[in-house]
């Protein structure tokens, strides 16, 4: 909701000044004209700077997928009971524990209560909602199947949440091992080895090659760690700048699809997202061209995103979706052929749901396999590093006592 101050002329010719809330200036003028036929002036009341520290919201603007799934389930259940949308929003806002979502729904409920579109109200007030949610609600609102749209969204966001949880759970142990290994390396190179170097210097004699190598590595880290940190920071910033350019985003997107192990996972995940999002949007009543445009905006990989939006233009000119996907040459063959079959048989939505489940399972399996190979690799690396440290430290002692 936006607050406006206005000056208007009442039916009896008296000048009236006031403040009014509306979704936009046009809606505000319409409400003012209901009591004052002549609007003399209207202007938006500027609120406090949203970028100031006092008004800044901590954290990401995106809404948690789990909270979205629960909200969609509540919408579907309450709307099926015959409750109007504005009241439904207020009820859900009162029940949700997500403060960000609570605020969004409360503001959107006020707009809907004034007769504004549900999708438009959510789009204006619910900044963190994904485009898939907005467009599905818009399609359900226009087709009169809003309850079914929310039910479809519940399944869609629940699937996304479960997939992310599986990935987080699978990566938690390897990430923990990597963090511990990095900390140990830093401590050994910066603190332990310099101390041992002093001890070995006092002992005299020629040190074994492996010990001299460890000392050289430690001296390098101790002397150049600032430069190394600076290079890493500059490299990261350069990479972020490069991936913001059109050429960089395209090249990085294609590289992600061709990596030895991660490439297969990215292909499966992108295909699963494409199929699942398309199925959800088609189920809500969106035409194929609009569903392709919205799906393209939601895909993480830039190559898939751009090519999917291009599909919408080709389909709009009369090209079949399957043929357009074959011509793009970026989608996996199974996805392309199954989409073409579903299109030819008139079962595109059902086929895409099946394909989405298939690629989701394949992505999970590929991720599990990759992590199962990563864990022993990390352990071997840590064992080799620990053995290197032990030999470098104890060999001079063995040499000194003629035990080696």
Secondary structure, DSSP 8 states (H G I E B T S, - for coil): -EEEEEEEE-TTS-EEEEEEEESSHHHHHHHHHTT-SEEEEEEE---S-TTSGGG---S-SS--HHHHHHHHHHHHHHHHTT--HHHHHHHHHHH---HHHHHHHHHHHHHHHTT--HHHHHHHH-TTS-HHHHHHHHHHHHHT-HHHHHHHHHHHHHHHHHHHHHHHHHHHHHHHHHHHHHHHHHHIIIIIHHHHHHHHHHH-S---HHHHHHHHHHHHHHHHHHHHHHHHHHHHHHHHHHTTSHHHHHHHHHHHHHSTTHHHHHHHHHHHHHHHHHHHHHHHT--HHHHHHHHHHH-SSHHHHHHHHHHHHHHHTT--HHHHHHHH--S-HHHHHHHHHHHHHT-HHHHHHHHHHHHHHHHHHHHHHHHHHHHHHHHHHHHHHHHHHHHHHHHHHHHHTT--
